[in-house]
Amino acid sequence: MKKRLVILGSLFVLLTICVTIGVTDNFENNIYNFLSNNQIEFLTNIFNIITSFASTEGIIIITLILVFLLNTNHKRIFLIINTLSSALIILISKNIFLRGRPPIGQEILSSYSFPSGHSLIATTYYGFLIYLLRKSNCKEENKTIGTIVLTSLIILICISRLILNVHYLTDVLAGIVLGLILLYILIYFYDSTYKKKEREKPLIRTLSYGFNGIFYTLKHERNMVIHFLVMILVIIAGIFYNITFIEWCICIILFAIVLSLELVNTALENVVDLVTEEKKSKAKIAKDAAAGAVLIAVLFSIIIGIAIFLPRLLNL
């Protein structure tokens, strides 16, 4: 590990020196001129899609999906650390070297060019996914296919920065090298903090328990059905009367409060019935208090609903 980091660190320093003193300027300008003068619209469109997999929006979406699919909090935490640390390093390094982008890149993007942020993120983010895949218990053939797909994606993202004329060659190479340095550091800390424990259930599976509770309440509780019907009617009315963004936010919060309290009320009723089926005053108080909480939320929701919709009804 140390040997690799020393080699990669030395390579990054060498690239930095080349960029600073302009050793590679002529060679890189020739590459840029060739690619910019021989653009193919079809390829440009394809590489625009490919490069989006390392964009801020793309990484956020993929991370949100993986947070649900990964089976341990340890993996989720390090995936997020990976994303945040990559973004921080890109921000710091670009503002240290202050290298301008190629002419076409300057028209598209306002940030600095060295090192390539997309190349760094692709290497670090998807490299870490490859590492997690290789450490997983899935079939070897699936590991091989996944590794090939992710490695190809890393390569294509790096190439896309040149094809789209937004980076010079040394920007991309520096992004890859810096990404590998960060990747090795993250893997080291991931392994050193990893503790074998019982396999956790994927987060997406635990969410199914919540949906089961909602479906049960809808099936067995008349009031929950009424709340849902009222919610649908309010949504239709909100669309029809074109209520404001703030009013939509208020309505959504009220929906959440009423429906959540109804679920809590159902849960409490079932717990009380589980503890005792006898008619006891304290059991009755517990059920009545829970029902009262729902009632208060409903009454205030009605008052707020009247305040929002009544003026619009009177104006018709």
VENJOJO-V120224 format. One line per field, one symbol per residue. ss: DSSP state (A for helix, B for strand, O for the rest). phi: phi as a letter, one per 40 degrees, with the letter a starting at -180 (. if undefined). burial: # if it has 24 or more other C-alpha atoms within 12 Angstrom, else .. A space follows every 50 residues. Layout:
BEGIN
ss = ???
phi = ???
burial = ???
END
This chain:
BEGIN
ss = OAAAAAAAAAAAAAAAAAAAAOOOAAAAAAAAAAAAAOOOAAAAAAAAAA AAAAOAAAAAAAAAAAAAAOOOAAAAAAAAAAAAAAAAAAAAAAAAAOOO OOAAAAAAOOOOOOOOAAAAAAAAAAAAAAAAAAAOOOOAAAAAAAAAAA AAAAAAAAAAAAAOOOOOAAAAAAAAAAAAAAAAAAAAAAAAOOOOOOOO OOAAAAAAAAAAAAAAAAAAOAAAAAAAAAAAAAAAAAAAAOOOAAAAAA AAAAAAAAAAAAAAAAAAAAAAAAAOOOOOAAAAAAAAAAAAAAAAAAAA AAAAAAAAAAAAAAOO
phi = .ccccccccccccccccdcccgccdccccccccccccbcbddcdcccccc cccbcdccccccccccdcccbacdcccccccdcccccccccccccccfcc ccdcccccbbccbbcccccccdcccccccccccccccccccccccccccc cccdcccccdccccgbacdcccccccccccdccccccdccccbcbcadcc cddccccccccccccccccbbcccccdcccdccccccccccfcccccccc ccccdccccccccccccccccccccabccbcccccccccccccccccccc ccccccccccdccccc
burial = .......#...#..##..#........##..#..##..........##.# #####...#..##..###.#######.######.###.##..##..#.## ##.##.....#######################............##..# #.###################################..#.......... ............##..#.....##..##..#..##..#....#...##.. #..##.#############..#..............#..##.##..##.. #...#..##.......
END
